[in-house]
Amino acid sequence: PGNYRAYGLIQPRKSGTESQPRFLRFDAADGVRNAAQRPERAIFEWIHVQASWWVIQGLTIQPKHPATTWLLAVINGDHNILDGNLVDGIEHRPESVQHGIVIDGYGGDPATHNVVQRNLVLNGNLGRLDMDYLGISVRAATHPGVDNDHNRIVDNEVGDWGDAIAVSGYDPNCAEPGVQHGTIIDGNDVYITAAKRIDCGTGAPNPNGECACAEEGISVKSRAGPAADQWTRITGNRTWGFRPTSATAN
């Protein structure tokens, strides 16, 4: 346990292997591996895994610096597991972008076969900026062939984020140069609470408001492909609490 935020961005870059993965995890002698279930925590500002065959487990990512953007990310890595972490924006007032957990490629190299499981992702966009802010996302690429394929988002809880879970896209015709095939989204709980409710007319915070400073529980903006192994599969998830997005403020 301890507060490691002073180290800033942690970037594991040396890969493990299938038989010898590398670990960055809370060393829990009592067997409790989920960060949200323990009083003692290892707290980080942000972590970007730029390698393969890592397990990031039982950590708390709770940033304070306004310039922090992607809180926990896999960038052009494969076969990584993000398990049992608490990703919490409770102390973060972002200046621009804020995404909780991100899977993305880089420099022509996609991110594939990663697993995001049993994480708790809370309290997005407390600065109330007019922006998209994603709880967990598998991103579409800006370069040809960077297909972030066969990633799994399973058994997570995402509360009070704009788009709780997203298979991202940005082209209105779904013509991105790199798409995501075979994404599995299963068994997640996604919701917003009164903290994200606003007055529909003014955009002012209102716990009883009928609009929201948020958009969607699960957002899919990618044309994955016709073959069964390319489909985006969304099964067994539970969503609640969402309201129409206010035209006055996001």
Residue pairs with C-beta under 8 A, 6 or more apart in sequence:
1 26
1 40
1 41
1 42
2 42
2 43
3 43
4 10
4 42
4 43
4 44
4 45
5 43
5 44
5 45
5 62
5 63
5 64
6 45
7 44
7 45
8 45
8 46
8 65
9 45
9 46
9 47
9 48
10 24
10 44
10 45
10 46
10 47
10 48
11 47
11 48
11 49
11 50
12 22
12 24
12 47
12 49
12 50
12 51
12 54
13 50
13 51
14 22
14 51
15 22
15 51
15 52
15 53
15 54
15 77
16 22
16 51
16 52
16 53
16 54
17 53
18 53
18 79
20 53
21 53
21 54
21 55
21 81
22 51
22 53
22 54
22 55
23 54
23 55
23 57
24 47
24 54
24 55
24 56
24 57
24 59
25 33
25 55
25 56
25 57
25 58
25 59
26 33
26 35
26 38
26 41
26 42
26 57
26 58
26 59
28 38
28 58
32 38
32 58
33 57
33 58
33 83
33 84
34 58
34 84
34 86
34 118
34 120
35 41
35 42
35 58
35 59
35 60
35 84
35 85
35 86
35 120
36 86
36 120
38 58
41 59
41 60
41 86
42 58
42 59
42 60
43 59
43 60
43 61
43 62
44 59
44 60
44 61
44 62
45 61
45 63
45 64
45 65
45 68
46 61
46 63
46 68
46 69
46 70
46 71
46 72
46 73
47 56
47 59
47 61
47 71
47 72
47 73
48 70
48 72
48 73
48 74
48 75
49 56
49 73
49 74
49 75
49 77
49 80
50 75
50 76
50 77
50 106
51 77
51 80
52 77
52 78
52 79
52 80
53 78
53 79
53 80
54 77
54 80
54 81
55 80
55 81
55 83
56 72
56 80
56 81
56 82
56 83
56 85
57 81
57 82
57 83
57 84
57 85
58 83
58 84
58 85
59 85
59 86
60 85
60 86
60 88
61 71
61 72
61 85
61 86
61 87
61 88
62 86
62 87
62 88
62 89
62 90
62 91
62 92
63 71
63 89
63 91
63 92
64 91
64 92
65 92
66 92
66 93
66 94
66 95
66 127
67 95
68 92
68 94
68 98
69 94
69 96
69 97
69 98
69 99
70 97
70 99
70 102
71 87
71 89
71 92
71 98
71 99
71 100
71 101
72 82
72 85
72 87
72 100
72 101
72 102
72 119
73 99
73 101
73 102
73 103
73 104
74 80
74 82
74 102
74 103
74 104
74 111
74 114
75 102
75 104
75 105
75 106
75 111
76 104
76 105
76 106
76 107
76 109
76 110
76 111
77 111
77 114
78 111
78 112
78 113
78 114
79 112
79 113
79 114
80 114
80 115
81 114
81 115
81 117
82 101
82 114
82 115
82 116
82 117
82 119
83 115
83 117
83 118
83 119
84 117
84 118
84 119
85 119
85 120
86 119
86 120
86 122
87 100
87 101
87 119
87 120
87 121
87 122
88 120
88 121
88 122
88 123
89 98
89 100
89 122
89 123
89 124
89 125
89 126
90 122
90 123
90 126
92 98
92 123
92 126
92 127
93 126
93 127
94 125
94 127
94 129
94 133
95 127
96 129
96 131
97 131
97 133
98 124
98 125
98 129
98 131
98 133
99 133
99 134
99 135
99 137
100 121
100 124
100 134
100 135
100 136
100 158
100 161
101 116
101 119
101 121
101 135
101 136
101 137
102 134
102 136
102 137
102 139
103 111
103 114
103 116
103 137
103 138
103 139
103 148
103 151
104 111
104 138
104 139
104 141
104 148
105 111
105 139
105 141
105 143
105 146
105 147
105 148
105 178
106 146
107 143
108 143
108 145
108 146
109 146
110 141
110 145
110 146
110 147
110 148
110 149
110 178
111 148
111 151
112 147
112 148
112 149
112 150
112 151
113 149
113 150
113 151
114 151
114 152
115 151
115 152
115 154
116 136
116 151
116 152
116 153
116 154
116 156
117 152
117 153
117 154
117 155
117 156
118 154
118 155
118 156
119 136
119 156
119 157
120 156
120 157
120 159
121 135
121 136
121 156
121 157
121 158
121 159
121 161
121 164
122 158
122 159
122 160
123 159
123 160
123 195
124 133
124 135
124 160
124 161
124 162
125 131
125 133
125 161
125 162
125 213
128 205
128 213
128 249
129 250
130 249
130 250
131 162
131 250
132 162
132 163
132 215
132 250
133 161
133 162
133 163
134 161
134 162
134 163
134 165
134 166
134 168
135 158
135 161
135 162
135 163
135 164
135 165
135 166
135 190
136 153
136 156
136 158
136 164
136 165
136 166
137 163
137 165
137 166
137 167
137 168
138 148
138 151
138 153
138 166
138 167
138 168
138 180
138 183
139 148
139 168
139 180
140 148
140 167
140 168
140 169
140 170
140 176
140 178
140 179
140 180
140 221
140 222
141 147
141 148
141 176
141 177
141 178
141 179
142 176
142 177
142 178
143 177
143 178
144 177
144 178
145 177
145 178
146 177
146 178
147 178
147 179
147 180
147 181
148 178
148 180
149 180
149 181
149 182
149 183
150 181
150 182
150 183
151 180
151 182
151 183
151 184
152 183
152 184
152 186
153 165
153 183
153 184
153 185
153 186
153 188
154 184
154 185
154 186
154 187
154 188
155 186
155 187
155 188
156 165
156 188
156 189
157 188
157 189
157 190
158 164
158 165
158 188
158 189
158 190
158 191
159 190
159 191
159 192
159 193
160 191
160 192
160 193
160 195
160 196
160 214
161 192
161 214
162 213
162 214
162 215
162 250
163 214
163 215
163 216
163 217
163 219
164 188
164 190
164 191
164 216
164 217
164 218
164 239
165 185
165 188
165 190
165 217
165 218
165 219
165 237
166 216
166 218
166 219
166 220
166 221
167 180
167 183
167 185
167 219
167 220
167 221
167 222
167 224
167 232
168 180
168 219
168 221
168 222
169 176
169 179
169 221
169 222
170 176
170 221
174 221
174 222
174 223
176 222
179 222
179 223
179 224
179 225
180 222
180 224
180 232
181 224
181 225
181 229
181 230
182 224
182 229
182 230
182 231
182 232
183 224
183 232
183 233
184 232
184 233
184 235
185 218
185 232
185 233
185 234
185 235
185 237
186 233
186 234
186 235
186 236
186 237
187 235
187 236
187 237
188 237
188 238
189 237
189 238
189 239
190 217
190 218
190 237
190 238
190 239
191 217
191 239
191 240
191 241
191 242
192 212
192 214
192 241
192 242
192 243
193 241
194 207
194 208
195 207
196 212
196 213
196 214
197 205
197 206
197 207
197 208
197 209
197 210
197 211
197 212
197 213
197 243
198 204
198 205
198 206
198 209
198 211
198 212
198 213
198 246
198 248
198 249
199 205
199 206
199 209
199 211
199 246
200 209
200 210
200 211
200 244
200 246
200 248
201 248
202 248
203 211
203 213
203 246
203 248
203 249
205 213
209 243
210 243
210 244
211 243
211 244
211 245
211 246
211 248
212 242
212 243
212 244
212 245
212 246
213 246
213 249
213 250
214 242
214 243
214 245
215 245
215 250
216 242
217 237
217 239
217 242
218 234
218 237
218 239
220 232
220 234
222 232
224 230
224 231
224 232
225 231
